[in-house]
Amino acid sequence: MKDNKQCFGVIIGTRAYFNSELARDVKKQLLKTLDEQGYEYIILPEDATPTGSSSIETLEDGVKCAELFRAHRDEIDGIIVSLPNFGYEIGIINAISRADLNVPVLVQACDDENDKVDLDSRRDAFCGKISVCNNLYQYGIPFTDTTLHTYSIYSNLLTEDINRFAAICRVVNTLRHCRIGQIGTRPLGFNTCRASEKILQRSGITVVPADLSEILFAAQKITDDDPALIEKMEKIRGYATVPEAYAEKLTVQAKFGVAVEKWVADNKVDALALQCWDSLEQNYGCAPCITMAMLGDMGIPCACETDIAGAVSMLALRLATGNAAALADWNNNFAEDRNKCVCTHCGNFPRSFVGNNNVKLGPLGVLGRTLGKVRTFGAVYAKVSEGDFSFFRISTDDPKGCIKAYLGEGEITNEPYGMDGCIAVTKVDNLQKLMKYICKNGFEHHVALVRGKAAAIIQEAIETYLGWQLYVHE
Protein backbone atom coordinates (compact mmCIF):
# COMPACT_ATOMS: atom_id res chain seq x y z
CA MET A 1 0.00 0.00 0.00
CA LYS A 2 2.67 2.50 1.05
CA ASP A 3 4.73 4.43 -1.49
CA ASN A 4 5.44 8.10 -0.86
CA LYS A 5 2.12 8.64 0.88
CA GLN A 6 1.93 8.73 4.64
CA CYS A 7 -0.33 6.23 6.35
CA PHE A 8 -2.02 6.51 9.74
CA GLY A 9 -3.56 3.96 12.04
CA VAL A 10 -6.96 5.37 13.03
CA ILE A 11 -8.71 4.69 16.35
CA ILE A 12 -12.28 5.86 16.93
CA GLY A 13 -12.98 5.65 20.66
CA THR A 14 -16.44 5.31 22.18
CA ARG A 15 -18.47 4.26 25.21
CA ALA A 16 -21.49 2.06 24.72
CA TYR A 17 -24.03 4.29 26.44
CA PHE A 18 -23.28 7.19 24.09
CA ASN A 19 -25.12 7.50 20.78
CA SER A 20 -23.20 5.40 18.24
CA GLU A 21 -24.34 7.69 15.42
CA LEU A 22 -21.97 10.33 16.77
CA ALA A 23 -19.07 7.93 16.26
CA ARG A 24 -20.22 7.08 12.74
CA ASP A 25 -20.40 10.75 11.81
CA VAL A 26 -16.93 11.49 13.23
CA LYS A 27 -15.39 8.50 11.49
CA LYS A 28 -16.91 9.52 8.15
CA GLN A 29 -15.62 13.09 8.38
CA LEU A 30 -12.18 12.13 9.67
CA LEU A 31 -11.60 9.63 6.87
CA LYS A 32 -12.93 12.15 4.34
CA THR A 33 -10.38 14.68 5.56
CA LEU A 34 -7.56 12.14 5.34
CA ASP A 35 -8.61 11.26 1.79
CA GLU A 36 -8.75 14.93 0.77
CA GLN A 37 -5.25 15.55 2.14
CA GLY A 38 -3.80 12.55 0.31
CA TYR A 39 -3.13 10.29 3.29
CA GLU A 40 -3.79 6.59 3.61
CA TYR A 41 -5.14 4.90 6.74
CA ILE A 42 -5.64 1.58 8.51
CA ILE A 43 -8.86 1.22 10.54
CA LEU A 44 -10.93 -1.67 11.87
CA PRO A 45 -13.87 -2.74 9.68
CA GLU A 46 -17.26 -1.53 10.87
CA ASP A 47 -18.37 -5.00 11.91
CA ALA A 48 -15.19 -5.82 13.84
CA THR A 49 -16.56 -4.62 17.21
CA PRO A 50 -19.99 -4.80 18.87
CA THR A 51 -20.42 -1.03 18.90
CA GLY A 52 -19.92 -0.82 15.13
CA SER A 53 -18.68 2.26 13.24
CA SER A 54 -15.14 0.83 13.55
CA SER A 55 -15.02 2.30 17.07
CA ILE A 56 -13.30 0.48 19.93
CA GLU A 57 -14.23 0.32 23.59
CA THR A 58 -13.27 -2.90 25.37
CA LEU A 59 -10.05 -4.78 25.93
CA GLU A 60 -11.12 -7.22 23.20
CA ASP A 61 -11.66 -4.33 20.78
CA GLY A 62 -8.20 -3.00 21.60
CA VAL A 63 -6.60 -6.39 21.00
CA LYS A 64 -8.23 -6.65 17.57
CA CYS A 65 -7.04 -3.17 16.68
CA ALA A 66 -3.49 -3.91 17.89
CA GLU A 67 -3.37 -7.06 15.76
CA LEU A 68 -4.48 -5.07 12.72
CA PHE A 69 -1.88 -2.37 13.33
CA ARG A 70 0.90 -4.93 13.86
CA ALA A 71 0.01 -6.56 10.56
CA HIS A 72 0.61 -3.16 8.90
CA ARG A 73 3.61 -2.18 11.03
CA ASP A 74 5.76 -1.25 8.03
CA GLU A 75 3.07 1.03 6.61
CA ILE A 76 1.87 3.03 9.60
CA ASP A 77 3.66 6.36 10.19
CA GLY A 78 1.53 7.53 13.12
CA ILE A 79 -1.66 6.82 15.07
CA ILE A 80 -4.63 9.19 15.17
CA VAL A 81 -7.04 8.78 18.09
CA SER A 82 -10.39 10.54 17.66
CA LEU A 83 -12.93 10.80 20.47
CA PRO A 84 -16.51 11.43 19.29
CA ASN A 85 -17.55 11.10 22.93
CA PHE A 86 -16.02 10.35 26.33
CA GLY A 87 -14.44 7.20 24.97
CA TYR A 88 -13.21 4.29 27.03
CA GLU A 89 -9.49 4.35 27.70
CA ILE A 90 -9.15 0.57 28.20
CA GLY A 91 -9.68 -0.29 24.54
CA ILE A 92 -7.68 2.68 23.25
CA ILE A 93 -4.63 2.20 25.45
CA ASN A 94 -4.50 -1.53 24.75
CA ALA A 95 -4.71 -0.94 21.01
CA ILE A 96 -1.73 1.41 21.12
CA SER A 97 0.40 -0.35 23.73
CA ARG A 98 -0.09 -3.86 22.33
CA ALA A 99 0.57 -2.72 18.76
CA ASP A 100 3.93 -1.37 20.01
CA LEU A 101 4.63 0.55 16.81
CA ASN A 102 6.77 3.29 18.42
CA VAL A 103 5.31 5.97 16.16
CA PRO A 104 3.87 9.39 17.06
CA VAL A 105 0.29 9.52 18.38
CA LEU A 106 -2.23 12.34 17.88
CA VAL A 107 -5.19 12.68 20.27
CA GLN A 108 -8.21 14.62 18.97
CA ALA A 109 -11.57 15.12 20.70
CA CYS A 110 -14.87 16.62 19.58
CA ASP A 111 -16.80 19.63 20.84
CA ASP A 112 -20.13 19.40 22.57
CA GLU A 113 -22.85 21.72 21.34
CA ASN A 114 -24.16 23.29 24.54
CA ASP A 115 -27.74 23.31 23.29
CA LYS A 116 -27.49 19.58 22.54
CA VAL A 117 -26.55 17.83 25.76
CA ASP A 118 -29.42 15.40 26.08
CA LEU A 119 -28.59 11.70 26.31
CA ASP A 120 -28.79 11.25 22.54
CA SER A 121 -26.56 14.20 21.71
CA ARG A 122 -23.98 14.79 24.47
CA ARG A 123 -20.37 13.82 23.94
CA ASP A 124 -18.34 14.55 27.11
CA ALA A 125 -15.19 14.20 24.99
CA PHE A 126 -13.71 17.22 26.77
CA CYS A 127 -13.45 15.04 29.88
CA GLY A 128 -12.73 11.75 28.08
CA LYS A 129 -9.64 13.17 26.38
CA ILE A 130 -8.08 13.84 29.77
CA SER A 131 -8.58 10.18 30.70
CA VAL A 132 -7.05 8.90 27.47
CA CYS A 133 -4.04 11.22 27.82
CA ASN A 134 -3.65 10.15 31.45
CA ASN A 135 -3.39 6.53 30.31
CA LEU A 136 -0.85 7.37 27.65
CA TYR A 137 1.21 9.13 30.30
CA GLN A 138 0.94 6.13 32.65
CA TYR A 139 2.08 3.75 29.91
CA GLY A 140 4.98 6.00 28.92
CA ILE A 141 3.61 6.55 25.42
CA PRO A 142 4.45 10.04 24.09
CA PHE A 143 1.71 11.80 22.17
CA THR A 144 0.87 15.03 20.36
CA ASP A 145 -2.05 17.23 21.35
CA THR A 146 -4.30 19.18 18.99
CA THR A 147 -4.44 22.97 18.68
CA LEU A 148 -7.49 23.19 20.96
CA HIS A 149 -8.49 20.66 23.60
CA THR A 150 -11.68 19.93 21.62
CA TYR A 151 -13.23 21.23 18.41
CA SER A 152 -15.81 20.27 15.82
CA ILE A 153 -14.78 17.44 13.51
CA TYR A 154 -15.84 19.80 10.70
CA SER A 155 -13.43 22.53 11.80
CA ASN A 156 -10.52 23.57 9.58
CA LEU A 157 -8.36 22.93 12.63
CA LEU A 158 -8.67 19.21 11.93
CA THR A 159 -6.93 19.56 8.58
CA GLU A 160 -4.27 21.85 10.05
CA ASP A 161 -3.59 19.49 12.96
CA ILE A 162 -3.40 16.42 10.73
CA ASN A 163 -0.95 18.10 8.36
CA ARG A 164 1.15 19.32 11.28
CA PHE A 165 1.09 15.82 12.75
CA ALA A 166 2.12 14.34 9.39
CA ALA A 167 5.15 16.66 9.35
CA ILE A 168 6.05 15.64 12.90
CA CYS A 169 5.84 11.99 11.85
CA ARG A 170 8.14 12.65 8.88
CA VAL A 171 10.74 14.27 11.10
CA VAL A 172 10.59 11.69 13.87
CA ASN A 173 10.38 8.53 11.78
CA THR A 174 13.04 9.56 9.28
CA LEU A 175 15.57 10.87 11.82
CA ARG A 176 15.20 7.66 13.84
CA HIS A 177 16.39 5.62 10.84
CA CYS A 178 18.20 8.03 8.51
CA ARG A 179 21.45 7.57 6.62
CA ILE A 180 23.80 10.54 6.30
CA GLY A 181 26.38 10.29 3.54
CA GLN A 182 29.89 11.48 4.27
CA ILE A 183 32.03 12.03 1.19
CA GLY A 184 35.55 12.93 2.20
CA THR A 185 37.16 13.69 5.52
CA ARG A 186 36.67 16.76 7.68
CA PRO A 187 38.90 19.58 6.36
CA LEU A 188 42.01 20.18 8.48
CA GLY A 189 41.08 23.76 9.27
CA PHE A 190 37.56 23.02 10.57
CA ASN A 191 37.61 21.48 14.05
CA THR A 192 34.17 23.09 14.43
CA CYS A 193 32.72 20.44 12.09
CA ARG A 194 33.59 17.52 14.34
CA ALA A 195 30.71 15.22 15.26
CA SER A 196 30.30 11.95 17.14
CA GLU A 197 29.01 9.10 15.00
CA LYS A 198 28.34 7.01 18.10
CA ILE A 199 26.14 9.64 19.73
CA LEU A 200 24.25 10.08 16.47
CA GLN A 201 23.83 6.32 16.14
CA ARG A 202 22.17 6.15 19.56
CA SER A 203 19.35 8.18 18.01
CA GLY A 204 19.23 5.99 14.90
CA ILE A 205 21.32 8.26 12.65
CA THR A 206 23.81 6.23 10.62
CA VAL A 207 26.82 7.85 8.95
CA VAL A 208 27.74 6.28 5.59
CA PRO A 209 31.32 7.24 4.62
CA ALA A 210 33.19 7.31 1.32
CA ASP A 211 36.68 8.52 0.56
CA LEU A 212 36.69 11.55 -1.72
CA SER A 213 39.05 9.70 -4.07
CA GLU A 214 36.32 7.11 -4.78
CA ILE A 215 34.06 9.83 -6.16
CA LEU A 216 36.84 11.53 -8.11
CA PHE A 217 37.94 8.30 -9.78
CA ALA A 218 34.32 7.52 -10.64
CA ALA A 219 33.94 10.99 -12.16
CA GLN A 220 37.11 10.65 -14.21
CA LYS A 221 35.89 7.36 -15.69
CA ILE A 222 32.81 9.02 -17.19
CA THR A 223 33.23 9.49 -20.94
CA ASP A 224 32.30 12.68 -22.74
CA ASP A 225 29.59 10.89 -24.73
CA ASP A 226 27.91 9.32 -21.68
CA PRO A 227 24.16 10.08 -21.90
CA ALA A 228 24.03 10.73 -18.15
CA LEU A 229 26.76 13.37 -18.51
CA ILE A 230 25.06 15.06 -21.45
CA GLU A 231 21.78 15.16 -19.54
CA LYS A 232 23.49 16.57 -16.44
CA MET A 233 25.15 19.35 -18.46
CA GLU A 234 21.78 20.34 -19.90
CA LYS A 235 20.23 20.39 -16.44
CA ILE A 236 22.99 22.60 -15.07
CA ARG A 237 22.51 25.08 -17.91
CA GLY A 238 18.79 25.13 -17.17
CA TYR A 239 19.40 25.55 -13.45
CA ALA A 240 21.85 28.47 -13.50
CA THR A 241 23.54 30.86 -15.91
CA VAL A 242 26.94 29.52 -16.96
CA PRO A 243 29.40 32.28 -18.02
CA GLU A 244 30.94 31.62 -21.42
CA ALA A 245 34.42 31.93 -19.93
CA TYR A 246 33.80 28.77 -17.90
CA ALA A 247 31.91 26.76 -20.52
CA GLU A 248 34.75 24.26 -20.90
CA LYS A 249 34.72 23.58 -17.15
CA LEU A 250 31.11 22.50 -17.30
CA THR A 251 32.07 18.98 -18.37
CA VAL A 252 34.33 18.55 -15.35
CA GLN A 253 31.63 19.90 -13.07
CA ALA A 254 28.92 17.69 -14.56
CA LYS A 255 31.03 14.52 -14.27
CA PHE A 256 31.45 15.18 -10.58
CA GLY A 257 27.70 15.69 -10.23
CA VAL A 258 26.88 12.42 -11.99
CA ALA A 259 29.33 10.51 -9.78
CA VAL A 260 27.97 12.01 -6.57
CA GLU A 261 24.34 11.42 -7.52
CA LYS A 262 25.07 7.79 -8.38
CA TRP A 263 26.80 7.25 -5.04
CA VAL A 264 23.87 8.87 -3.21
CA ALA A 265 21.39 6.61 -5.00
CA ASP A 266 23.47 3.45 -4.56
CA ASN A 267 23.92 4.05 -0.83
CA LYS A 268 20.35 5.23 -0.17
CA VAL A 269 21.39 8.23 1.88
CA ASP A 270 18.88 10.83 3.05
CA ALA A 271 21.31 13.75 3.31
CA LEU A 272 24.94 14.39 2.48
CA ALA A 273 28.01 16.01 4.07
CA LEU A 274 30.68 16.65 1.48
CA GLN A 275 34.35 17.65 1.67
CA CYS A 276 35.26 20.67 -0.39
CA TRP A 277 37.87 22.92 1.18
CA ASP A 278 40.21 22.54 -0.51
CA SER A 279 41.03 19.01 -1.63
CA LEU A 280 38.38 18.90 -4.36
CA GLU A 281 39.65 22.09 -5.99
CA GLN A 282 43.30 21.06 -5.69
CA ASN A 283 42.92 17.47 -6.87
CA TYR A 284 40.01 17.61 -9.29
CA GLY A 285 39.63 21.20 -10.38
CA CYS A 286 36.12 22.37 -9.49
CA ALA A 287 33.90 23.36 -6.59
CA PRO A 288 30.97 21.08 -5.61
CA CYS A 289 28.43 23.84 -4.96
CA ILE A 290 26.16 23.41 -8.00
CA THR A 291 26.00 19.66 -7.40
CA MET A 292 25.02 20.27 -3.78
CA ALA A 293 22.43 22.90 -4.67
CA MET A 294 20.77 20.68 -7.27
CA LEU A 295 20.71 17.70 -4.90
CA GLY A 296 19.05 19.94 -2.33
CA ASP A 297 16.26 20.69 -4.79
CA MET A 298 15.98 16.95 -5.45
CA GLY A 299 15.27 16.34 -1.76
CA ILE A 300 18.80 15.41 -0.61
CA PRO A 301 20.13 18.21 1.64
CA CYS A 302 23.90 18.73 1.32
CA ALA A 303 26.23 20.25 3.91
CA CYS A 304 29.66 21.72 3.21
CA GLU A 305 32.96 20.98 4.95
CA THR A 306 31.82 17.45 5.83
CA ASP A 307 29.48 18.89 8.46
CA ILE A 308 27.56 15.73 9.37
CA ALA A 309 25.51 17.36 12.15
CA GLY A 310 24.73 20.19 9.74
CA ALA A 311 23.38 17.70 7.22
CA VAL A 312 21.09 16.20 9.89
CA SER A 313 19.88 19.72 10.74
CA MET A 314 19.09 20.41 7.09
CA LEU A 315 17.26 17.10 6.76
CA ALA A 316 15.03 17.89 9.75
CA LEU A 317 13.99 21.22 8.21
CA ARG A 318 13.38 19.58 4.84
CA LEU A 319 11.15 16.95 6.46
CA ALA A 320 9.25 19.54 8.50
CA THR A 321 8.39 21.83 5.58
CA GLY A 322 8.88 19.90 2.36
CA ASN A 323 11.14 22.76 1.21
CA ALA A 324 14.81 22.66 0.24
CA ALA A 325 17.14 23.56 3.11
CA ALA A 326 20.40 25.49 2.95
CA LEU A 327 23.53 25.51 5.12
CA ALA A 328 25.09 28.88 5.90
CA ASP A 329 27.49 30.66 8.21
CA TRP A 330 26.22 33.18 10.74
CA ASN A 331 28.66 35.55 9.08
CA ASN A 332 28.34 39.36 9.06
CA ASN A 333 26.87 41.87 11.47
CA PHE A 334 24.85 45.04 10.84
CA ALA A 335 26.16 47.77 13.15
CA GLU A 336 22.98 49.81 12.67
CA ASP A 337 20.67 46.90 13.63
CA ARG A 338 22.00 44.23 15.96
CA ASN A 339 19.10 41.92 15.14
CA LYS A 340 20.32 41.59 11.55
CA CYS A 341 22.96 39.23 10.25
CA VAL A 342 24.19 38.11 6.84
CA CYS A 343 23.94 34.33 6.50
CA THR A 344 26.12 33.23 3.63
CA HIS A 345 28.15 30.43 2.13
CA CYS A 346 30.44 30.12 -0.83
CA GLY A 347 27.65 29.07 -3.14
CA ASN A 348 25.65 26.00 -2.13
CA PHE A 349 22.07 27.33 -1.77
CA PRO A 350 19.37 25.41 -3.70
CA ARG A 351 17.56 27.61 -6.21
CA SER A 352 14.18 27.06 -4.57
CA PHE A 353 15.64 28.34 -1.31
CA VAL A 354 17.02 31.39 -3.12
CA GLY A 355 13.46 32.09 -4.19
CA ASN A 356 14.22 33.54 -7.63
CA ASN A 357 15.78 32.46 -10.90
CA ASN A 358 18.63 34.98 -10.77
CA VAL A 359 21.20 32.24 -10.19
CA LYS A 360 24.56 32.06 -11.95
CA LEU A 361 27.74 30.05 -11.61
CA GLY A 362 31.21 31.38 -10.94
CA PRO A 363 34.42 30.66 -9.05
CA LEU A 364 34.69 30.47 -5.29
CA GLY A 365 35.52 33.87 -3.87
CA VAL A 366 38.00 33.17 -1.08
CA LEU A 367 39.61 30.00 -2.47
CA GLY A 368 39.64 31.52 -5.94
CA ARG A 369 42.14 34.11 -4.77
CA THR A 370 44.64 31.43 -3.70
CA LEU A 371 43.93 28.50 -6.02
CA GLY A 372 42.78 30.37 -9.12
CA LYS A 373 39.34 30.96 -10.56
CA VAL A 374 39.45 28.13 -13.09
CA ARG A 375 40.10 25.44 -10.46
CA THR A 376 37.34 26.75 -8.20
CA PHE A 377 34.51 27.09 -10.71
CA GLY A 378 31.10 25.77 -9.67
CA ALA A 379 29.90 28.15 -6.95
CA VAL A 380 26.32 29.43 -7.03
CA TYR A 381 25.96 33.22 -6.95
CA ALA A 382 22.55 34.34 -5.69
CA LYS A 383 20.81 36.87 -3.45
CA VAL A 384 18.02 35.22 -1.47
CA SER A 385 14.56 36.77 -1.83
CA GLU A 386 12.70 38.06 1.20
CA GLY A 387 10.34 35.92 3.26
CA ASP A 388 9.91 33.98 6.50
CA PHE A 389 12.56 31.43 7.40
CA SER A 390 13.38 28.96 10.14
CA PHE A 391 16.80 28.09 11.50
CA PHE A 392 17.94 24.93 13.25
CA ARG A 393 21.17 23.35 14.39
CA ILE A 394 22.04 20.12 16.17
CA SER A 395 25.40 19.32 17.72
CA THR A 396 26.81 16.21 19.36
CA ASP A 397 28.08 17.13 22.83
CA ASP A 398 30.67 14.48 23.68
CA PRO A 399 31.38 15.59 27.28
CA LYS A 400 27.65 15.40 28.05
CA GLY A 401 27.02 12.38 25.80
CA CYS A 402 23.98 13.88 24.11
CA ILE A 403 22.57 15.62 21.06
CA LYS A 404 21.72 19.26 21.70
CA ALA A 405 20.05 21.76 19.41
CA TYR A 406 18.72 25.27 19.00
CA LEU A 407 15.77 26.42 16.94
CA GLY A 408 13.98 29.58 15.90
CA GLU A 409 12.37 31.69 13.21
CA GLY A 410 13.01 35.03 11.55
CA GLU A 411 12.74 36.87 8.28
CA ILE A 412 14.94 37.32 5.23
CA THR A 413 15.01 40.92 4.02
CA ASN A 414 15.45 42.28 0.49
CA GLU A 415 18.40 44.53 1.38
CA PRO A 416 21.36 44.38 -1.01
CA TYR A 417 24.75 43.22 0.22
CA GLY A 418 27.93 43.55 -1.79
CA MET A 419 29.50 40.14 -1.34
CA ASP A 420 29.84 37.18 -3.70
CA GLY A 421 28.47 33.68 -3.17
CA CYS A 422 25.03 32.98 -1.72
CA ILE A 423 23.73 35.83 0.42
CA ALA A 424 20.73 35.98 2.79
CA VAL A 425 20.23 39.11 4.87
CA THR A 426 18.36 37.87 7.93
CA LYS A 427 16.59 39.47 10.85
CA VAL A 428 16.02 37.54 14.09
CA ASP A 429 14.53 39.06 17.23
CA ASN A 430 16.97 39.12 20.15
CA LEU A 431 19.80 37.98 17.88
CA GLN A 432 22.46 38.96 20.42
CA LYS A 433 20.87 36.61 22.97
CA LEU A 434 20.96 33.82 20.40
CA MET A 435 24.63 34.46 19.57
CA LYS A 436 25.52 34.32 23.27
CA TYR A 437 23.71 31.00 23.59
CA ILE A 438 25.50 29.59 20.52
CA CYS A 439 28.92 30.67 21.75
CA LYS A 440 28.47 29.68 25.41
CA ASN A 441 27.18 26.21 24.49
CA GLY A 442 29.80 25.32 21.92
CA PHE A 443 27.68 25.25 18.77
CA GLU A 444 29.21 25.33 15.30
CA HIS A 445 29.35 28.37 13.02
CA HIS A 446 27.08 26.65 10.50
CA VAL A 447 23.29 26.85 10.69
CA ALA A 448 20.59 25.15 8.63
CA LEU A 449 17.94 27.40 7.07
CA VAL A 450 14.63 26.76 5.34
CA ARG A 451 11.84 28.92 3.97
CA GLY A 452 8.65 28.93 6.02
CA LYS A 453 7.81 28.32 9.66
CA ALA A 454 9.06 25.01 11.02
CA ALA A 455 9.77 25.74 14.69
CA ALA A 456 6.58 24.28 16.18
CA ILE A 457 6.97 21.03 14.22
CA ILE A 458 10.66 20.58 15.05
CA GLN A 459 10.06 21.46 18.71
CA GLU A 460 7.29 18.86 19.06
CA ALA A 461 9.36 16.21 17.29
CA ILE A 462 12.36 16.76 19.55
CA GLU A 463 10.74 17.43 22.91
CA THR A 464 8.01 14.79 22.70
CA TYR A 465 9.64 12.00 20.71
CA LEU A 466 13.40 12.33 20.12
CA GLY A 467 14.43 13.51 23.57
CA TRP A 468 17.29 15.82 22.55
CA GLN A 469 18.24 18.91 24.51
CA LEU A 470 16.62 21.90 22.80
CA TYR A 471 16.74 25.67 23.12
CA VAL A 472 13.89 27.47 21.36
CA HIS A 473 14.86 31.06 20.64
CA GLU A 474 12.24 33.75 21.05
Salt bridges, closest charged atoms under 4 A:
GLU21 OE2 - ARG24 NE 3.29
GLU36 OE2 - LYS32 NZ 2.58
GLU46 OE1 - ARG24 NH1 3.70
GLU46 OE2 - LYS27 NZ 3.20
GLU75 OE2 - HIS72 ND1 3.11
ASP77 OD1 - LYS2 NZ 2.67
GLU89 OE1 - ARG15 NH2 3.41
GLU113 OE1 - LYS116 NZ 3.64
ASP124 OD2 - ARG122 NH2 2.71
ASP145 OD1 - LYS129 NZ 2.42
ASP161 OD1 - ARG164 NH2 3.61
ASP224 OD1 - LYS255 NZ 2.91
GLU231 OE2 - LYS235 NZ 3.26
GLU261 OE2 - LYS232 NZ 2.32
ASP266 OD2 - LYS262 NZ 2.68
GLU305 OE2 - HIS345 NE2 3.96
GLU305 OE1 - HIS445 NE2 3.86
GLU305 OE1 - HIS446 NE2 2.74
ASP307 OD2 - ARG393 NH1 2.69
ASP307 OD2 - HIS446 ND1 2.76
ASP329 OD1 - HIS345 NE2 3.04
ASP329 OD1 - HIS445 NE2 3.60
ASP329 OD1 - HIS446 NE2 3.41
ASP337 OD2 - LYS427 NZ 3.76
ASP397 OD2 - LYS404 NZ 2.89
GLU409 OE1 - LYS453 NZ 3.78
GLU415 OE2 - LYS340 NZ 2.52
GLU444 OE1 - ARG393 NE 3.24
